[in-house]
């Protein structure tokens, strides 16, 4: 087991601002937040593992049903087309859009399946009389996989596609769509009920953590995976989850700039080149993302047009501008708006994945609109560029270490921001 003198059990490093602080003992239903930037450090839940396991098992069962049954049926000119979650990626692959096909299969099938399997395996394994090895490493991947599991985003994409399909053919909702809706609800419930610290404590109590302890004399460091705080050198494997300990993400600014520059270069082609072409009775013109928004407005679908505009045009642009500003101010050691920039980073991290709505909409339309002369949907080159922009901005956000904003600011500015947070909390 680990030597107790290296483990700081009552300390926690905030992964948003880097402040080390005392972690109180929490009662079920309470939370602990960072006193400097208000980031949530832990949610304590009653009977967390049992409830999360029930939700994960239900999600796994429903997802197994959803990937086998059709989620949409389209009827026109005496023909019926069924669409499963594999139909769209298959059609895109045959039309040379293998990049989009791979992203859709990864975010809609591979990552959700891996998330369900890992979570249920860990929560079931920790209950066994003889738990299998590797549960700690498996649980360490659950949180990293979650942003790339996009079932809820896909459902919104299906909704957008459904409204456009109604003008072309008769559309029926298939059983898989209801199953996917159930999966989404189970995921939300599992996320809200799961106390990650409780799982790590259970794994440790069962003696499932047998990695080598760190040498004496290291610096205080917090694991960005399992949140364990200890004295260890940078690069040492975490004694709890096995992830390499880093005081800050390696080459954070360089990698964030590289992904951001690539996304910026592709943003213009993504909005200039055709995203989709809808051909009806031999006529049709390619349309960009912005023209698709205009088409929704012309048919009086204002809420849907606003949703697509925000998710596909506004959010990617704001991510490019916001990340550029944060990176420039961090490199310049600016002390301005530390709290505001930290909160902006959380928002960008949370909303970036929702830009995939248009990609999923395109996948659905390509899958079911194959009516020959009557109607056909073709993907355009702008779709590949747009999909790349979404993925690259997500990589850029994940590469950026928001703690650097606080590290590079003067000490006085950090104290002022912490005092402002205290006053705001008191108010």
Secondary structure, DSSP 4 states (H G I P E B T S, - for coil): ---GGGB-TTEEE-TTT--EEE-PPPPTT-EEE-TTT--EEEE--TTHHHHHHHHHHHHHHHHHHHTTS-SEEEEETTEEEEE-TTHHHHHHHHTT-HHHHHHHHIIIIIHHHHHHHHHHHHHHHTTSTTPPTTHHHHHHHHHHHHTT--HHHHHHHHHHHHHHHTTTSEEEE-HHHHHHHHHHHHHHHHHHH--HHHHHHHHHHTT---PPPPPTTPEEEE-TTT--EEEE-TTPBPTTT-PBP-SS-TTHHHHHHHHHHHHHHHHHHHHHS--EEEEETTB--EE-HHHHHHHHHHTT-HHHHHHHHIIIIIHHHHHHHHHHHHHHHHHTT--TTHHHHHHHHHHHHHHGGGGGHHHHHHHHHHHH-B-TTSEEEEE-HHHHHHHHHHHHHHHHHHH--THHHHHSS-HHHHHHHHHHHHHHHH-
